[in-house]
């Protein structure tokens, strides 16, 4: 529901961002007595951002950054009573690790193009961060399968990306997600 990175434009700088609108990965839940449980997820998402800087006449710098993020939430869960539909709430901590980060920088000066790549762009401040997670959802039991739509909010303790030079690209510390889990 929310982008990983915010992008802005300013003067001769233009920035853009994209976040794939899907998150995939396995989940496990240990069900305990009295409606309690512990859930652990292993989630992956892909995102990227780019910018164009037309500094002077005949000089253009284009950056394109692509990355993935692995999220590891560990949640305490409470299921309310119900036979077919059981509402639940959960809360816990999550760790988020940037992986596969690649930034391509194309410089065009007087029609001469040079390209360089890096896996450590200047705006990357934290490769790993952690945060607080809370959510609410429904556990729908359909034969042997449990379908669990959930709204989840995460507040990250630090930003992965901070563009202190131009203030064009910054990662969000507030994350809202709509997830659907399938368990047996």
ROKE-150557 format. One record per atom (N, C-alpha, C): x, y, z. Coordinates in steps of 0.001 Angstrom, whole numbers, padded with zeros to 6 digits, always signed. Example, Ala and Ser with C-alpha at 12.3 -4.5 7.8 and 13.67 -1.06 7.14 Angstrom:
% residues 2
+013190-005690+007800;+012300-004500+007800;+013200-003300+007800;+012850-002250+007080;+013670-001060+007140;+012900+000030+007870;
END
This chain:
% residues 184
+000817-001198+000000;+000000+000000+000000;+000861+001263+000000;+002116+001176+000469;+002971+002358+000473;+004291+002043-000237;+004862+003076-000841;+006142+002925-001524;+007262+002790-000500;+008341+002146-000892;+009505+002008-000022;+010282+003317+000021;+010340+004018-001124;+011152+005227-001257;+010267+006371-001728;+010488+007572-001166;+009859+008803-001634;+010800+009480-002618;+010245+010075-003667;+011059+010802-004639;+010458+012178-004867;+011321+013148-005129;+010877+014514-005365;+011672+015098-006535;+011268+016265-006977;+011984+016973-008039;+012319+018366-007545;+013421+018885-008032;+013851+020207-007595;+014765+020804-008654;+014392+021957-009183;+015236+022646-010161;+015555+021771-011353;+016821+021471-011557;+017245+020656-012695;+017325+019168-012347;+016904+018786-011143;+016852+017383-010729;+015424+016860-010846;+015274+015646-011366;+013986+014973-011397;+014199+013559-010886;+013409+013144-009918;+013543+011798-009357;+012213+011063-009448;+012287+009749-009555;+011084+008918-009595;+011358+007632-008830;+010294+006946-008465;+010410+005716-007693;+009367+004714-008147;+009648+003449-007949;+008647+002411-008177;+008811+001330-007113;+007700+000795-006694;+007672-000326-005756;+006720-001354-006320;+007194-002578-006504;+006274-003626-006934;+005195-003790-005875;+003977-003926-006297;+002844-003963-005381;+002568-005356-004835;+003549-006206-004862;+003363-007533-004273;+004540-007846-003368;+004248-008627-002360;+005240-009137-001417;+005032-010641-001384;+006098-011406-001486;+005974-012864-001490;+006883-013460-000422;+006499-014635+000052;+007358-015352+000990;+006572-016279+001887;+007280-017191+002526;+006627-018154+003410;+006324-017574+004790;+005375-018205+005459;+005005-017842+006821;+004811-019115+007635;+005134-019062+008902;+004856-020172+009809;+004224-019592+011060;+003321-020374+011638;+002659-019950+012869;+002612-021115+013837;+003029-020850+015053;+002913-021803+016133;+001679-021415+016930;+000659-022281+016887;-000592-021990+017600;-000495-022514+019019;-000781-021629+019944;-000705-021935+021362;-002113-021954+021954;-002267-022427+023180;-003589-022409+023818;-004103-020980+024032;-005395-020884+024287;-006092-019632+024622;-006078-018614+023486;-006019-019080+022241;-006059-018194+021084;-004747-017492+020772;-003700-017826+021489;-002411-017180+021273;-001608-017890+020184;-000646-017204+019631;+000220-017802+018625;+001450-016949+018398;+002419-017540+017729;+003635-016844+017331;+003803-017052+015834;+003988-015969+015103;+004133-016031+013645;+005484-015483+013225;+006110-016152+012271;+007358-015673+011672;+007186-015696+010157;+007563-014605+009516;+007453-014477+008063;+008841-014240+007467;+008964-014553+006188;+010190-014358+005422;+009735-013753+004096;+009658-012419+004028;+008993-011723+002930;+009984-010980+002042;+009695-010938+000730;+010550-010259-000236;+009726-009293-001080;+010311-008132-001359;+009718-007145-002275;+010825-006541-003119;+010452-006044-004307;+011404-005411-005209;+011000-003950-005380;+011988-003064-005451;+011705-001647-005646;+012894-000990-006344;+012703+000245-006745;+013778+000989-007384;+013469+002465-007434;+014473+003218-007798;+014300+004654-007975;+015340+005149-008975;+015089+006312-009502;+016001+006882-010479;+015953+008385-010437;+016941+009007-011056;+016947+010461-011123;+017644+010911-012398;+017282+012106-012823;+017911+012742-013973;+018341+014134-013542;+019591+014470-013848;+020134+015769-013501;+020674+016406-014777;+020012+017449-015213;+020502+018212-016358;+021242+019415-015766;+022529+019214-015480;+023307+020203-014739;+023580+021453-015563;+024117+021283-016741;+024395+022415-017627;+024049+021982-019043;+024113+022903-019961;+023847+022567-021356;+024889+021558-021817;+024411+020412-022307;+025305+019374-022792;+025754+018380-021732;+025303+018544-020478;+025692+017627-019408;+024441+017066-018729;+024304+015745-018762;+023170+015069-018135;+023693+013856-017369;+023175+013656-016157;+023516+012482-015350;+022216+011752-015029;+022154+010475-015412;+020958+009656-015193;+021341+008496-014280;+020651+008358-013169;+020892+007228-012273;+019666+006326-012252;+019912+005037-012160;+018841+004048-012047;+019264+003047-010976;+018485+002951-009929;+018803+002083-008797;+017716+001033-008652;+018135-000223-008510;+017214-001351-008363;+017655-002162-007154;+016680-002617-006373;+017019-003363-005165;+015859-004244-004730;+016168-005133-003840;+015169-005940-003167;+015298-005721-001676;+014275-006101-000939;+014309-006000+000517;+013714-007275+001097;+014439-007874+002027;+013954-009036+002765;+013469-008557+004120;+012234-008891+004438;+011623-008476+005698;+011357-009720+006542;+011741-009656+007815;+011596-010792+008727;+010787-010391+009955;+009453-010392+009887;+008644-010063+011053;+008508-011267+011998;+008554-010996+013274;+008298-011978+014327;+007191-011395+015188;+006029-012074+015185;+004820-011489+015758;+004192-012375+016824;+003693-011747+017876;+002797-012411+018826;+001384-012177+018296;+000545-013207+018375;-000761-013147+017723;-001845-013590+018699;-003012-012938+018612;-004162-013359+019397;-005354-013542+018463;-005915-014768+018464;-007110-015085+017668;-008339-014990+018562;-009341-014249+018112;-010616-014203+018812;-011399-015469+018463;-012410-015783+019234;-013186-017014+019024;-014016-016930+017747;-014215-018086+017140;-015024-018212+015938;-014794-019571+015316;-015780-020077+014587;-015635-021398+013967;-015050-021302+012563;-015638-020479+011721;-015178-020363+010343;-014327-019099+010164;-014761-018002+010766;-014045-016730+010678;-013554-016348+012075;-012245-016188+012195;-011650-015791+013476;-010824-014524+013279;-011311-013388+013775;-010496-012166+013706;-009243-012329+014578;-008191-011626+014227;-006980-011671+015042;-006264-010325+015014;-005429-010138+016012;-004533-008996+016080;-003125-009539+016295;-002139-008793+015845;-000762-009222+016068;+000134-008009+016240;+001262-008234+016876;+002249-007175+017089;+003604-007831+017328;+004653-007092+017008;+005989-007623+017226;+007054-006746+016612;+008156-007381+016237;+009285-006670+015655;+009560-007222+014257;+010245-006418+013460;+010604-006855+012121;+011989-006320+011787;+012726-007083+011010;+014023-006678+010493;+013889-006597+008980;+014553-005628+008380;+014489-005421+006940;+015916-005287+006417;+016274-006115+005432;+017626-006115+004870;+017563-005843+003374;+018319-004854+002940;+018442-004536+001520;+019325-005601+000867;+018912-006078-000318;+019727-007081-001021;+019682-006815-002525;+020740-007213-003197;+020790-007083-004653;+020767-005655-005140;+021303-004733-004362;+021295-003317-004712;+022280-003043-005846;+021788-002427-006914;+022622-002044-008049;+022222-000653-008501;+023199+000210-008617;+022934+001548-009135;+023796+001779-010372;+023141+002166-011457;+023819+002485-012706;+023790+004001-012887;+024944+004572-013171;+025052+006018-013378;+025557+006251-014796;+024730+006926-015577;+025090+007248-016966;+025326+008752-017045;+026544+009124-017411;+026898+010532-017581;+027031+010826-019068;+026365+011869-019513;+026439+012290-020908;+026988+013713-020917;+028204+013854-021400;+028853+015163-021467;+029256+015409-022911;+028643+016429-023527;+028916+016787-024930;+028824+015563-025840;+027742+014812-025711;+027434+013620-026503;+028396+012456-026282;+029195+012471-025227;+030056+011354-024857;+029455+010708-023615;+029153+009401-023711;+028468+008703-022627;+029427+007790-021879;+029389+007879-020564;+030116+006934-019707;+029118+006327-018729;+029301+005048-018435;+028397+004343-017534;+029217+003681-016431;+028762+003818-015207;+029394+003135-014079;+028298+002502-013220;+028662+001468-012487;+027710+000817-011589;+028333+000680-010209;+027470+000629-009207;+027911+000453-007831;+026838-000304-007055;+027248-000938-005988;+026292-001571-005081;+026257-000824-003746;+026916+000347-003712;+026985+001147-002498;+026775+002624-002832;+025548+003012-003224;+025317+004416-003565;+025419+005308-002326;+025718+006604-002564;+025931+007523-001445;+024691+007683-000574;+023487+007499-001118;+022264+007699-000337;+021903+006502+000546;+022611+005365+000408;+022366+004208+001269;+023007+004462+002629;+022183+004558+003660;+022683+004831+005011;+022607+003604+005912;+021600+002763+005733;+021396+001582+006570;+021073+000402+005672;+021910-000633+005664;+021600-001842+004900;+020583-002714+005614;+020541-002594+006945;+019600-003363+007771;+018954-002398+008763;+017661-002532+008945;+016957-001743+009954;+015920-002622+010631;+015431-002190+011754;+014382-002944+012447;+013273-001975+012830;+012117-002564+013125;+010988-001725+013462;+009919-002466+014225;+008887-001722+014595;+007733-002242+015332;+006614-002530+014347;+005946-003660+014519;+004878-004090+013622;+003598-004313+014423;+002465-003916+013836;+001165-004294+014401;+000186-004478+013249;-000784-005364+013471;-001728-005647+012401;-003010-006251+012925;-003960-006380+012013;-005244-007005+012322;-005744-007680+011052;-006417-008818+011247;-006910-009534+010083;-007968-010548+010444;-008282-011378+009469;-009266-012444+009625;-008622-013760+009227;-008933-014805+009976;-008499-016162+009632;-009748-016897+009162;-009832-017134+007850;-010983-017817+007258;-010607-019271+007013;-011289-020188+007679;-010993-021607+007501;-011899-022155+006398;-011272-022575+005286;-011988-023133+004148;-011441-024530+003919;-012191-025549+004330;-011747-026937+004308;-010443-027078+005091;-009349-027408+004444;-008075-027580+005137;-007182-026342+005077;-007605-025339+004308;-006771-024154+004082;-007283-022983+004916;-006350-022225+005468;-006666-020978+006161;-006247-019826+005256;-007194-018953+004936;-006920-017752+004158;-006976-016584+005137;-005901-015792+005187;-005794-014744+006209;-005454-013390+005605;-006467-012597+005227;-006186-011223+004813;-005848-010385+006050;-004873-009488+005900;-004417-008701+007047;-003973-007321+006614;-004282-006315+007424;-003715-004986+007294;-002595-004891+008318;-001406-004470+007865;-000242-004448+008744;+000457-003096+008624;+000869-002571+009764;+001616-001317+009820;+002985-001583+010444;+004037-001029+009837;+005383-001138+010375;+005976+000261+010486;+006548+000543+011624;+007298+001795+011837;+008771+001404+011966;+009564+001739+010934;+010978+001404+010934;+011751+002369+011810;+012773+001879+012488;+013571+002697+013394;+014528+003633+012686;+014865+003354+011435;+015792+004196+010665;+015467+004067+009185;+015886+005047+008413;+015688+005020+006963;+016839+004283+006298;+016526+003478+005282;+017577+002839+004490;+018315+003869+003636;+017554+004750+002990;+018122+005702+002043;+017847+007127+002507;+018895+007953+002521;+018762+009370+002861;+019658+010139+001898;+019050+010919+001029;+019786+011738+000062;+020000+013112+000691;+021031+013228+001502;+021276+014488+002208;+021798+015581+001277;+022378+015204+000140;+022925+016198-000787;+021824+016963-001525;+020835+016223-002060;+019794+016856-002875;+018398+016743-002287;+018223+015911-001283;+016932+015654-000637;+015861+015228-001647;+016264+014386-002627;+015331+013921-003646;+014797+012525-003363;+015613+011655-002776;+015239+010258-002568;+015458+009908-001101;+014392+009525-000416;+014464+009122+000986;+013516+007960+001210;+013973+006954+001966;+013078+005827+002231;+012108+006186+003348;+010937+005585+003271;+009886+005854+004237;+010094+005014+005493;+009797+005604+006636;+009860+004861+007886;+008504+004297+008272;+007435+004782+007665;+006093+004250+007897;+005700+003399+006703;+005262+002181+006972;+004918+001242+005909;+003566+000622+006217;+002648+000681+005281;+001338+000035+005402;+001237-001028+004322;+000746-002208+004716;+000651-003325+003778;-000699-004022+003926;-001183-004521+002811;-002319-005432+002812;-001756-006775+002369;-001805-007768+003249;-001234-009075+002978;-002331-010130+002996;-002141-011178+002219;-003033-012337+002260;-002168-013574+002431;-002405-014302+003515;-001641-015515+003792;-002466-016761+003528;-001803-017815+003075;-002440-019114+002856;-001656-020140+003674;-002321-020748+004650;-001669-021733+005506;-002529-022989+005605;-001925-024037+006128;-002621-025321+006261;-002789-025685+007724;
END
